[in-house]
Amino acid sequence: MGPLISAGQRDSVASYVGDDAPVAIRGFAPDGPGYWFPPIVLCPVENSDRAAREEIFGPVACVIPFNDEAEAVALANDTIYGLSGSVWTRDGAKALRVARALETGVISINSNTSVRVSTPFGGFKQSGVGRELGPHALEHYSEVKSIYYATQ
């Protein structure tokens, strides 16, 4: 994990991890130049908590407990964002069922790698701006126009 872009972003990330935050795991940040922030896992987090509702853009992960598959999908979709997600399971049918139900532009199964040059990358809802990468990227950077020219 590299440093953050600025002191302001480091302060912004730190604002999600106050004294009352449910820190389950706190990593270490190196000393030296750069705007370092230690990786942190917050658990348990409610879906209504600020850390779960906003984009942190820093090394903070939220663990939100759920009781069953339907609740997990409902919690995951209860957001204005939908860029990328992942499903972790040994059950192939469940993985595909949940992947179809999640409102995100990219889904990885048993992986958190969702960006590949050959496939479109972009989100649903208020995440992303169209599709980057892959053949669909051209649609984002161009406008289709049809012209009919009568020659007779």
Residue frames as a rotation matrix with the C-alpha (Angstrom) as fourth column:
MET 1
0.592 0.806 0.000 0.00
0.806 -0.592 0.000 0.00
0.000 0.000 -1.000 0.00
GLY 2
-0.378 -0.760 0.529 1.54
0.753 -0.585 -0.302 3.25
0.539 0.284 0.793 -1.06
PRO 3
-0.793 0.058 -0.607 1.14
0.404 -0.695 -0.594 6.69
-0.456 -0.716 0.528 0.48
LEU 4
0.350 0.935 0.056 -1.91
0.794 -0.265 -0.547 8.86
-0.496 0.236 -0.836 -0.04
ILE 5
0.245 -0.210 0.946 -1.81
0.852 -0.418 -0.314 11.79
0.462 0.884 0.076 -2.45
SER 6
-0.177 -0.245 0.953 -1.77
-0.068 -0.963 -0.260 14.63
0.982 -0.111 0.154 0.09
ALA 7
-0.985 -0.144 -0.094 -1.89
0.096 -0.007 -0.995 15.58
0.143 -0.989 0.021 3.75
GLY 8
-0.492 0.868 0.059 -5.49
-0.865 -0.480 -0.149 16.66
-0.101 -0.124 0.987 3.20
GLN 9
0.186 0.545 -0.818 -6.45
-0.593 0.726 0.349 13.20
0.784 0.420 0.458 1.92
ARG 10
-0.591 -0.448 -0.671 -4.64
0.275 0.670 -0.689 11.58
0.758 -0.592 -0.273 4.85
ASP 11
-0.942 0.291 0.169 -6.66
-0.296 -0.474 -0.829 13.79
-0.161 -0.831 0.532 7.23
SER 12
-0.127 0.938 -0.323 -9.85
-0.963 -0.038 0.268 12.90
0.239 0.345 0.908 5.37
VAL 13
-0.012 0.054 -0.998 -9.16
-0.123 0.991 0.055 9.16
0.992 0.123 -0.005 5.72
ALA 14
-0.874 -0.390 -0.291 -8.28
0.241 0.173 -0.955 9.61
0.423 -0.904 -0.057 9.41
SER 15
-0.662 0.669 0.338 -11.66
-0.747 -0.623 -0.232 11.26
0.056 -0.406 0.912 9.99
TYR 16
0.254 0.754 -0.606 -13.33
-0.624 0.606 0.493 7.87
0.739 0.253 0.624 9.41
VAL 17
0.141 -0.331 -0.933 -11.27
0.510 0.832 -0.218 6.25
0.849 -0.445 0.286 12.16
GLY 18
0.137 -0.008 0.991 -12.06
-0.603 -0.794 0.077 8.29
0.786 -0.608 -0.113 15.27
ASP 19
-0.698 -0.467 0.542 -11.56
-0.697 0.273 -0.663 7.19
0.161 -0.841 -0.517 18.86
ASP 20
-0.119 0.754 0.646 -14.94
-0.650 0.433 -0.625 5.41
-0.751 -0.494 0.439 18.87
ALA 21
0.189 0.153 -0.970 -14.37
-0.937 0.323 -0.131 3.54
0.293 0.934 0.204 15.58
PRO 22
0.769 0.154 0.621 -14.62
-0.408 0.866 0.290 -0.27
-0.493 -0.476 0.728 15.88
VAL 23
0.169 -0.804 -0.570 -11.03
-0.949 0.025 -0.316 -1.00
0.268 0.594 -0.759 14.80
ALA 24
0.961 0.159 0.225 -10.57
-0.207 0.955 0.210 -4.77
-0.182 -0.249 0.951 14.48
ILE 25
0.388 -0.876 0.285 -7.17
0.880 0.445 0.167 -4.68
-0.273 0.186 0.944 12.79
ARG 26
0.915 -0.225 -0.334 -4.68
-0.276 -0.955 -0.111 -1.82
-0.294 0.194 -0.936 12.51
GLY 27
0.654 -0.721 0.228 -1.65
0.719 0.500 -0.482 -2.24
0.233 0.479 0.846 10.29
PHE 28
0.181 -0.712 -0.678 1.50
0.543 -0.502 0.673 -0.18
-0.820 -0.490 0.296 10.20
ALA 29
0.977 0.017 0.213 2.56
0.185 -0.569 -0.802 2.75
0.107 0.822 -0.559 8.06
PRO 30
0.199 -0.979 -0.033 6.23
0.941 0.200 -0.271 3.29
0.272 0.023 0.962 7.25
ASP 31
0.412 -0.221 -0.884 8.17
0.372 -0.845 0.384 6.25
-0.832 -0.487 -0.266 8.55
GLY 32
-0.614 -0.755 0.232 9.68
0.572 -0.223 0.790 8.71
-0.545 0.617 0.568 6.17
PRO 33
-0.802 0.262 -0.536 8.48
-0.444 -0.863 0.242 11.01
-0.400 0.432 0.809 3.43
GLY 34
-0.760 0.615 -0.211 4.99
0.081 0.411 0.908 10.58
0.645 0.672 -0.362 2.06
TYR 35
-0.372 0.746 0.553 1.43
-0.906 -0.421 -0.042 10.81
0.201 -0.517 0.832 3.33
TRP 36
-0.763 -0.059 -0.644 1.22
-0.051 0.998 -0.031 7.35
0.645 0.009 -0.765 4.85
PHE 37
-0.035 0.761 0.648 -1.83
-0.993 -0.097 0.060 5.94
0.109 -0.641 0.760 6.61
PRO 38
-0.842 -0.351 0.409 -1.93
-0.431 0.895 -0.118 2.49
-0.324 -0.276 -0.905 8.20
PRO 39
-0.526 0.687 -0.501 -4.33
-0.244 0.442 0.863 -0.07
0.815 0.576 -0.065 6.70
ILE 40
-0.812 0.346 0.470 -7.32
-0.504 -0.010 -0.863 -0.52
-0.294 -0.938 0.182 9.00
VAL 41
-0.614 0.713 -0.340 -10.25
0.263 0.590 0.763 -2.95
0.745 0.379 -0.550 9.17
LEU 42
-0.671 0.516 0.533 -13.38
-0.741 -0.491 -0.457 -1.69
0.026 -0.702 0.712 10.92
CYS 43
-0.318 0.574 -0.755 -15.64
-0.043 0.787 0.616 -4.41
0.947 0.228 -0.225 12.32
PRO 44
-0.266 0.683 0.681 -18.49
0.939 0.343 0.023 -4.59
-0.218 0.645 -0.732 12.97
VAL 45
-0.952 0.037 -0.303 -19.85
-0.107 -0.970 0.220 -1.68
-0.286 0.242 0.927 10.95
GLU 46
-0.011 0.993 0.121 -23.50
0.388 0.116 -0.914 -0.86
-0.922 0.037 -0.386 10.35
ASN 47
-0.215 -0.015 0.977 -24.53
0.977 0.009 0.215 -0.19
-0.012 1.000 0.013 6.76
SER 48
0.761 0.574 0.302 -25.74
0.563 -0.816 0.131 3.22
0.322 0.070 -0.944 7.92
ASP 49
0.425 -0.681 -0.596 -22.32
0.514 -0.360 0.779 4.22
-0.745 -0.637 0.197 9.34
ARG 50
0.704 -0.195 -0.683 -20.47
-0.484 -0.835 -0.261 7.01
-0.519 0.514 -0.683 7.56
ALA 51
-0.353 -0.935 0.046 -17.53
-0.642 0.278 0.715 4.73
-0.681 0.223 -0.698 6.77
ALA 52
-0.480 0.254 0.840 -19.89
0.485 0.874 0.012 2.34
-0.731 0.413 -0.543 4.95
ARG 53
0.530 0.846 0.056 -21.86
0.568 -0.305 -0.765 5.06
-0.630 0.437 -0.642 3.11
GLU 54
0.808 -0.269 -0.524 -19.07
-0.449 -0.857 -0.253 7.25
-0.381 0.440 -0.813 1.75
GLU 55
0.775 -0.632 -0.017 -16.08
0.385 0.492 -0.781 6.65
0.502 0.598 0.625 -0.51
ILE 56
0.823 -0.479 -0.305 -13.05
0.210 -0.242 0.947 6.83
-0.528 -0.844 -0.098 1.77
PHE 57
0.828 -0.560 0.038 -10.31
-0.056 -0.149 -0.987 6.58
0.558 0.815 -0.155 -0.89
GLY 58
-0.047 -0.856 0.515 -7.82
-0.943 -0.132 -0.305 5.21
0.329 -0.500 -0.801 1.60
PRO 59
-0.560 -0.323 -0.763 -6.78
-0.229 0.945 -0.232 1.92
0.796 0.045 -0.603 3.21
VAL 60
-0.698 0.448 0.559 -9.87
-0.604 0.052 -0.796 1.44
-0.385 -0.893 0.234 5.40
ALA 61
-0.685 0.500 -0.530 -12.10
-0.097 0.659 0.746 -1.63
0.722 0.562 -0.403 4.94
CYS 62
-0.364 0.674 0.643 -15.50
-0.928 -0.199 -0.316 -2.05
-0.085 -0.712 0.697 6.57
VAL 63
-0.919 0.164 -0.358 -16.88
0.115 0.981 0.155 -5.44
0.376 0.101 -0.921 7.58
ILE 64
-0.394 0.882 0.261 -20.68
-0.916 -0.401 -0.025 -5.44
0.083 -0.249 0.965 7.72
PRO 65
-0.891 0.067 0.449 -22.19
-0.080 0.950 -0.302 -8.61
-0.447 -0.305 -0.841 9.23
PHE 66
-0.261 0.854 -0.450 -25.20
-0.933 -0.104 0.343 -10.23
0.246 0.510 0.824 7.51
ASN 67
-0.091 0.347 0.933 -27.41
-0.658 0.683 -0.318 -13.24
-0.748 -0.643 0.166 8.18
ASP 68
0.191 0.213 0.958 -28.06
0.460 0.843 -0.279 -14.70
-0.867 0.494 0.063 4.73
GLU 69
-0.576 -0.472 0.667 -27.52
0.779 -0.068 0.624 -14.23
-0.249 0.879 0.407 1.01
ALA 70
0.238 0.761 0.604 -30.60
0.845 -0.468 0.257 -12.04
0.478 0.450 -0.754 0.51
GLU 71
0.869 0.049 -0.492 -29.52
0.368 -0.731 0.575 -9.67
-0.331 -0.681 -0.653 3.29
ALA 72
-0.128 -0.988 -0.085 -25.95
0.519 -0.139 0.843 -9.52
-0.845 0.063 0.531 1.91
VAL 73
-0.461 0.021 0.887 -27.24
0.869 -0.189 0.456 -8.53
0.178 0.982 0.069 -1.54
ALA 74
0.614 0.765 0.194 -29.66
0.684 -0.639 0.352 -5.97
0.393 -0.084 -0.916 -0.06
LEU 75
0.621 -0.467 -0.630 -26.87
0.366 -0.538 0.759 -4.40
-0.694 -0.702 -0.163 2.05
ALA 76
-0.417 -0.867 0.273 -24.47
0.634 -0.062 0.771 -4.29
-0.651 0.495 0.576 -0.90
ASN 77
-0.365 0.347 0.864 -27.05
0.841 -0.274 0.466 -2.67
0.398 0.897 -0.192 -3.19
ASP 78
0.674 0.655 -0.342 -28.17
0.738 -0.578 0.347 -0.11
0.030 -0.486 -0.873 -0.59
THR 79
-0.142 -0.775 -0.616 -25.81
0.491 -0.595 0.636 2.59
-0.860 -0.212 0.465 -1.85
ILE 80
0.747 0.346 -0.568 -25.62
-0.247 -0.648 -0.720 5.30
-0.617 0.678 -0.399 -4.47
TYR 81
-0.099 -0.890 -0.445 -22.38
-0.929 -0.078 0.363 3.71
-0.358 0.449 -0.819 -5.74
GLY 82
0.737 0.311 0.600 -21.76
-0.136 0.938 -0.319 0.63
-0.662 0.153 0.734 -7.84
LEU 83
0.283 -0.715 -0.640 -18.29
-0.954 -0.278 -0.111 0.55
-0.098 0.642 -0.761 -9.35
SER 84
-0.204 -0.505 -0.838 -16.86
-0.509 0.786 -0.350 -2.84
0.836 0.355 -0.418 -8.49
GLY 85
0.407 0.325 0.854 -17.43
-0.905 0.273 0.328 -5.74
-0.127 -0.906 0.405 -6.14
SER 86
-0.568 -0.550 -0.613 -16.38
-0.596 0.788 -0.154 -9.26
0.567 0.278 -0.775 -5.38
VAL 87
0.648 0.735 0.199 -18.10
-0.729 0.524 0.439 -12.44
0.218 -0.430 0.876 -4.27
TRP 88
-0.521 -0.854 0.003 -16.19
-0.787 0.479 -0.389 -15.01
0.331 -0.205 -0.921 -2.24
THR 89
0.372 0.649 0.663 -17.59
-0.782 0.604 -0.153 -18.54
-0.500 -0.462 0.733 -2.04
ARG 90
-0.770 -0.558 0.308 -16.90
-0.341 0.769 0.541 -22.15
-0.539 0.312 -0.782 -2.99
ASP 91
-0.101 0.855 0.509 -20.46
0.509 0.484 -0.711 -22.49
-0.855 0.187 -0.484 -4.30
GLY 92
-0.898 -0.361 0.251 -20.39
0.376 -0.335 0.864 -21.70
-0.228 0.870 0.437 -8.03
ALA 93
-0.204 0.905 0.373 -24.16
0.818 -0.052 0.574 -21.36
0.539 0.421 -0.730 -8.38
LYS 94
0.529 0.352 -0.772 -24.31
0.778 -0.564 0.276 -18.96
-0.339 -0.747 -0.572 -5.43
ALA 95
-0.429 -0.785 -0.447 -21.41
0.459 -0.615 0.641 -16.94
-0.778 0.070 0.624 -6.84
LEU 96
-0.868 0.118 0.483 -23.19
0.442 -0.262 0.858 -16.41
0.228 0.958 0.175 -10.17
ARG 97
0.141 0.987 -0.083 -26.57
0.889 -0.089 0.450 -15.76
0.436 -0.137 -0.889 -8.53
VAL 98
0.400 -0.055 -0.915 -25.11
0.667 -0.667 0.332 -13.08
-0.629 -0.743 -0.230 -6.24
ALA 99
-0.694 -0.715 -0.082 -22.96
0.426 -0.500 0.754 -11.59
-0.580 0.488 0.652 -9.03
ARG 100
-0.556 0.570 0.605 -26.09
0.653 -0.152 0.742 -11.14
0.515 0.808 -0.287 -11.17
ALA 101
0.436 0.835 -0.335 -27.98
0.850 -0.261 0.457 -9.54
0.294 -0.484 -0.824 -8.27
LEU 102
-0.011 -0.510 -0.860 -25.30
0.716 -0.604 0.349 -7.02
-0.698 -0.612 0.372 -7.31
GLU 103
0.885 0.404 0.233 -25.72
0.459 -0.668 -0.585 -3.57
-0.081 0.624 -0.777 -8.86
THR 104
0.261 -0.872 -0.414 -22.10
-0.170 -0.464 0.869 -2.99
-0.950 -0.156 -0.269 -9.88
GLY 105
0.639 -0.046 -0.768 -20.39
-0.754 -0.237 -0.613 -2.51
-0.154 0.970 -0.186 -13.22
VAL 106
-0.064 -0.736 -0.674 -17.70
-0.574 0.580 -0.578 -5.11
0.816 0.350 -0.459 -12.55
ILE 107
0.737 0.262 0.623 -17.80
-0.663 0.460 0.591 -8.24
-0.132 -0.849 0.512 -10.39
SER 108
-0.320 -0.814 -0.484 -14.95
-0.711 0.544 -0.446 -10.60
0.626 0.202 -0.753 -9.53
ILE 109
0.851 0.525 -0.027 -15.57
-0.401 0.682 0.611 -14.04
0.339 -0.509 0.791 -8.10
ASN 110
0.836 -0.529 -0.143 -12.99
0.481 0.582 0.655 -15.26
-0.264 -0.617 0.742 -5.58
SER 111
-0.264 -0.890 0.371 -10.73
0.948 -0.311 -0.071 -12.40
0.179 0.333 0.926 -6.58
ASN 112
0.407 0.392 -0.825 -10.49
0.501 -0.851 -0.158 -8.67
-0.764 -0.349 -0.543 -6.07
THR 113
-0.716 -0.657 -0.236 -8.90
0.082 -0.414 0.906 -8.03
-0.693 0.630 0.351 -9.45
SER 114
0.231 0.922 0.310 -11.50
0.590 0.120 -0.798 -6.50
-0.773 0.368 -0.517 -11.72
VAL 115
0.598 -0.079 -0.797 -9.51
-0.503 -0.812 -0.297 -4.30
-0.624 0.579 -0.525 -14.10
ARG 116
-0.062 -0.593 0.803 -8.27
0.566 0.641 0.517 -5.86
-0.822 0.487 0.296 -17.31
VAL 117
-0.662 -0.295 -0.689 -7.25
-0.275 -0.760 0.589 -3.96
-0.698 0.579 0.422 -20.44
SER 118
-0.980 0.188 -0.061 -9.37
0.015 0.379 0.925 -6.16
0.197 0.906 -0.374 -22.69
THR 119
-0.275 0.935 -0.224 -12.67
0.901 0.332 0.279 -5.80
0.335 -0.125 -0.934 -20.84
PRO 120
0.035 0.354 0.935 -14.83
0.077 -0.933 0.351 -2.76
0.996 0.059 -0.060 -20.06
PHE 121
-0.524 -0.167 -0.835 -14.43
0.839 0.067 -0.540 -1.16
0.146 -0.984 0.105 -16.64
GLY 122
-0.734 0.331 0.593 -16.99
-0.272 -0.943 0.190 1.21
0.623 -0.022 0.782 -15.21
GLY 123
-0.955 0.289 -0.070 -19.74
0.160 0.300 -0.940 1.48
-0.251 -0.909 -0.332 -12.66
PHE 124
-0.169 0.973 0.159 -23.47
0.766 0.028 0.643 1.67
0.621 0.230 -0.750 -12.16
LYS 125
0.611 0.547 -0.572 -25.36
0.789 -0.484 0.380 4.40
-0.069 -0.683 -0.727 -10.34
GLN 126
0.977 -0.210 0.020 -23.08
-0.210 -0.977 -0.026 7.30
0.025 0.021 -0.999 -9.35
SER 127
0.329 -0.906 0.267 -19.80
-0.031 0.272 0.962 5.44
-0.944 -0.325 0.061 -9.88
GLY 128
-0.427 -0.641 0.637 -17.55
0.630 0.294 0.718 5.96
-0.648 0.709 0.279 -12.84
VAL 129
0.011 0.381 -0.924 -18.14
-0.545 -0.773 -0.325 7.80
-0.838 0.508 0.199 -16.08
GLY 130
0.589 0.247 -0.770 -19.16
-0.799 0.323 -0.507 5.32
0.123 0.914 0.387 -18.74
ARG 131
0.914 -0.288 0.287 -16.85
0.224 0.946 0.235 2.46
-0.339 -0.150 0.929 -19.62
GLU 132
0.330 -0.895 -0.300 -13.08
-0.905 -0.390 0.169 2.57
-0.269 0.215 -0.939 -19.78
LEU 133
-0.590 -0.718 0.368 -10.88
-0.544 0.691 0.476 -0.06
-0.596 0.081 -0.799 -21.41
GLY 134
-0.442 0.383 0.812 -11.97
0.501 0.856 -0.131 -2.71
-0.745 0.348 -0.569 -23.89
PRO 135
-0.714 0.152 0.684 -13.98
0.656 -0.196 0.729 -2.00
0.245 0.969 0.041 -27.03
HIS 136
0.357 0.926 -0.123 -16.73
0.907 -0.312 0.283 -0.21
0.224 -0.213 -0.951 -25.08
ALA 137
-0.141 -0.485 -0.863 -14.30
0.653 -0.701 0.288 2.60
-0.744 -0.523 0.416 -24.20
LEU 138
-0.886 -0.195 0.421 -14.71
0.461 -0.477 0.749 4.00
0.054 0.857 0.512 -27.70
GLU 139
0.020 0.979 0.201 -18.40
0.781 -0.141 0.608 4.62
0.624 0.145 -0.768 -26.97
HIS 140
0.413 0.106 -0.905 -17.45
0.818 -0.481 0.317 6.84
-0.401 -0.871 -0.285 -24.02
TYR 141
-0.325 -0.695 -0.641 -15.14
0.275 -0.718 0.639 9.00
-0.905 0.031 0.425 -26.10
SER 142
-0.998 0.010 0.062 -17.27
0.057 -0.247 0.967 9.25
0.025 0.969 0.246 -29.23
GLU 143
-0.238 0.967 -0.092 -20.79
-0.403 -0.184 -0.896 10.02
-0.883 -0.176 0.434 -30.37
VAL 144
-0.629 0.112 0.769 -22.57
0.619 0.670 0.409 7.92
-0.470 0.734 -0.491 -32.93
LYS 145
-0.203 0.579 -0.790 -24.21
-0.520 -0.747 -0.414 9.84
-0.830 0.327 0.452 -35.75
SER 146
-0.217 0.224 0.950 -26.19
0.704 0.710 -0.006 8.31
-0.676 0.668 -0.312 -38.59
ILE 147
-0.350 0.087 -0.933 -26.25
-0.524 -0.843 0.118 10.17
-0.776 0.530 0.341 -41.92
TYR 148
0.074 0.456 0.887 -28.53
0.635 0.664 -0.395 9.11
-0.769 0.592 -0.240 -44.75
TYR 149
-0.440 -0.352 -0.826 -27.51
-0.395 -0.750 0.530 10.50
-0.806 0.560 0.191 -48.12
ALA 150
0.531 0.673 0.515 -29.89
0.275 0.438 -0.856 10.11
-0.802 0.596 0.048 -51.04
THR 151
-0.559 -0.821 -0.117 -27.93
0.084 -0.197 0.977 9.90
-0.825 0.536 0.179 -54.28
GLN 152
-0.573 0.418 0.705 -30.92
0.817 0.227 0.530 9.94
0.061 0.880 -0.472 -56.68
